[in-house]
Amino acid sequence: MSPRSTRVPRDAVHHPLFARFYARFSVSADEKGGVGPLRTELLSGLSGRVIEIGAGNGLNFAHYPRTVSEVVAIEPERHLRQLAADAALRADVPVDVVPGAAEALPVKSEAFDAAVVSLVLCSVRDVPRALAELHRVLRPGGELRFFEHGAAPGRGMARAQRALDRTVWPRLFGGCHTARDPLAAIEAAGFERIAHRSFLVPEKGPRLPTSFCVLGAARRR
């Protein structure tokens, strides 16, 4: 057998140091930063088959309602994917954790009743393509649930976000960009917004480049 045929495929995303940092930080944010209840709000009322993009270490899994029949969780980063697989074993609903990139989902068209993006659109390489893929795999009328951070409304912080995105932030934080506009991107991809609300995380204290969040739902037209 040739060396080429035995080579292990490279993961779509490879951020081993950030993955370990995120695994610790995200658990703390859920427990002490008030993010856990936001996950419950994000997933409330879902049913049927759900695809989750960028599942990370699987912190959403414990919040899926029992009306969900299956979750297919896509996670491209190997370390986080292993943590997500462990979390799937503890979930109250069936969860299948698989590798894959948001821009090329390894699933059939119109196969899901709902899709979930949770703090992931900031880091995908091609947001329009990723959202086009979600539009493809949702059945007509299916829901897209989103919980994302994005551009600040104030000029000063927005200017700082753009500067960070051009320099150190993506390198330090696994490809994250702070100045993206998730609502505009979702609408441009052909989704009809149902409802959303904007808020700060953390709710009190100093404002961070990632503090400006939005949570809501949209529907495939």
Secondary structure as UniProt FT lines:
FT   HELIX           4..6
FT   HELIX           16..32
FT   HELIX           35..43
FT   TURN            44..45
FT   STRAND          48..53
FT   TURN            56..57
FT   TURN            59..60
FT   HELIX           61..63
FT   TURN            66..67
FT   STRAND          68..74
FT   HELIX           78..89
FT   STRAND          95..98
FT   TURN            102..103
FT   TURN            109..110
FT   STRAND          112..118
FT   TURN            121..123
FT   HELIX           127..137
FT   STRAND          138..149
FT   HELIX           155..166
FT   TURN            167..168
FT   HELIX           169..172
FT   TURN            173..175
FT   HELIX           182..188
FT   TURN            189..190
FT   STRAND          191..200
FT   TURN            209..210
FT   STRAND          212..220
//
